[in-house]
Amino acid sequence: MDRSPLHQQVDTLPDLIRSMIDDLVWQARELFPAQQCRKVKRVFITGCGDSYHAALNSELAFEQLAGLPCEPQPAMQFSRFGAGFLPDGEPGSNLLLGVSVSGLVSRTIEAIDLGRQGGALTVALTGNRHAPLAGAAEQLLLTAVPPLSDERDGLIVPGSRSYIASQLALYLLAIHIGQERGTLTGKMANNLRRELTQIAEFMEEAIAAGDPLARRAAANWLSADSFVFLGSGPNYGTALFGAAKMLEASGDSAVGQDVEEWAHLHYFARQEDTPTFLISSGPRDGDRALEIAAAARAIGRRLALITPVSGPLAQASQDSVVFALRDGIRDCFSPLLASVPLLLFSAYRAQFLGEPYFRGFSGGRSSAGGGGISRIRTSHRITNIID
């Protein structure tokens, strides 16, 4: 079969990482001098959709590498309920990162506006330097991604390149802040940057090995009408991202859920053979993921496992589709690699069903003005922190 537009996006991800990393490293150094980094006591990251998923996935990196408590929040949660309750501290002690590829999302702009009123140092991570988000924030970290040919022709493709760009920028910012704060030595920071560069090579391997598996699974599970994606820690956001790509690519009902929460909730769902994607980054969550896989299989779920090749979850390969990823990727960087099989499966699912991306923006889903009822770009914004 011809490579669909979403497949073509996935194919370009390794080179995208290679092409962006040096500029993002330079931007982080220019934006955050040592004195500013040392002032930061807490990090807040906010966004909507894929941008929020990237925020969730970067929490562990800021905590492990920068040595800072980190709170990812949906933009609505931060703007309407959190901005008025930021911890007290000197100027710059609260760092607020607002992530939006377009820079036009009303709720994220609102979050930056209100966070700035609350005394936070605000930074926009966006691909559009002229967007309102960039103007609302005190600083800008540009994550512009060149459009591919289909996008230049006007086709809107489920986000993958922009998501990886946001994720990479957040990781590199965490490394830089950690280096300037003394949590990381210069050598440690450079080694971490090299690890991120090397993930591009591992991603090529994951695409080559995972593509036929994703194609086969999509063909075998064509009759399914709902899907579940499970992840924990840094890959909880990956699970939400996987569900989002299914919704955007094929319009299927899809749920992203924490691994542990599945055992308390979706375990009791009536539909027995629901395809369930279980993501593990390795030993830290692998033992519980292995138990969840056994329980899911016992009640009839169809399983796809995304795991390091030597991870505990790989032991559950019986009657499962196993996307075996390269060993040695640290947990906090694992979402970059774990997203690949989910994207490939979503691309094949949409292709086999003949579904247009985003349901063709039909039935009131017009992309004009921010998407019909969702109105993500034109929705009312409040201008003062709510008491």
Secondary structure as GFF3:
##gff-version 3
##sequence-region A 1 387
A	DSSP	alpha_helix	5	11	.	.	.	ID=ss1
A	DSSP	alpha_helix	13	31	.	.	.	ID=ss2
A	DSSP	alpha_helix	34	39	.	.	.	ID=ss3
A	DSSP	beta_strand	42	47	.	.	.	ID=ss4
A	DSSP	alpha_helix	50	65	.	.	.	ID=ss5
A	DSSP	beta_strand	70	74	.	.	.	ID=ss6
A	DSSP	alpha_helix	75	77	.	.	.	ID=ss7
A	DSSP	pi_helix	78	82	.	.	.	ID=ss8
A	DSSP	three_ten_helix	83	85	.	.	.	ID=ss9
A	DSSP	beta_strand	94	99	.	.	.	ID=ss10
A	DSSP	alpha_helix	106	117	.	.	.	ID=ss11
A	DSSP	beta_strand	121	126	.	.	.	ID=ss12
A	DSSP	alpha_helix	132	136	.	.	.	ID=ss13
A	DSSP	beta_strand	139	142	.	.	.	ID=ss14
A	DSSP	alpha_helix	149	152	.	.	.	ID=ss15
A	DSSP	alpha_helix	161	181	.	.	.	ID=ss16
A	DSSP	alpha_helix	186	220	.	.	.	ID=ss17
A	DSSP	beta_strand	226	231	.	.	.	ID=ss18
A	DSSP	three_ten_helix	233	235	.	.	.	ID=ss19
A	DSSP	alpha_helix	236	249	.	.	.	ID=ss20
A	DSSP	beta_strand	253	258	.	.	.	ID=ss21
A	DSSP	alpha_helix	259	264	.	.	.	ID=ss22
A	DSSP	three_ten_helix	266	268	.	.	.	ID=ss23
A	DSSP	beta_strand	275	279	.	.	.	ID=ss24
A	DSSP	alpha_helix	283	298	.	.	.	ID=ss25
A	DSSP	beta_strand	302	308	.	.	.	ID=ss26
A	DSSP	three_ten_helix	312	316	.	.	.	ID=ss27
A	DSSP	beta_strand	320	325	.	.	.	ID=ss28
A	DSSP	three_ten_helix	331	333	.	.	.	ID=ss29
A	DSSP	alpha_helix	334	353	.	.	.	ID=ss30
A	DSSP	three_ten_helix	357	361	.	.	.	ID=ss31
A	DSSP	three_ten_helix	368	370	.	.	.	ID=ss32
A	DSSP	three_ten_helix	372	374	.	.	.	ID=ss33
###
